[in-house]
Amino acid sequence: QVQLVESGGGSVQAGDPLRLSCAPSGRTFTTYTLSWYRQAPAQAREFVAAFRRSGISEYYADSVRGRFSISKDNAMNTVYLQMNRLNPEDTAIYYCAVTLRRLITSQVRAIYEYDAWGQGTQVTVSS
């Protein structure tokens, strides 16, 4: 059973940056797809960004493209979500999710394709 450990959430002002981290505990994966989702109060969970290890591809939601970037630290076996120029609409609980399968592009944004989820980390952006 894969377990994901998230960290890095917090409260910031509009325009500030924040970096989230997600690490699978106890294992090192060679092939996987890891995504970030977020859920604001009373809203559905939505796709934010994804990193596909095999082939090394990145995907972003239109709402965050150009402001957020996803990267991996091989030594730490950790995936990061760097969030820049945050605005109040980015306020949500952020979750990382992983599957050990190499998803194709049409699958990457589908929430049901992921097998394990982190506990979530709160990001609050004040204007």
Secondary structure, 3 states (H helix, E strand, C coil): CCCEEEECCEEEECCCCEEEEEEECCCCCCCCEEEEEEECCCCCCEEEEEEECCCCEEEECCCCECCEEEEEECCCCEEEEEECCCCHHHCEEEEEEEECCCCCHHHCCCHHHCCEECCCEEEEEEC
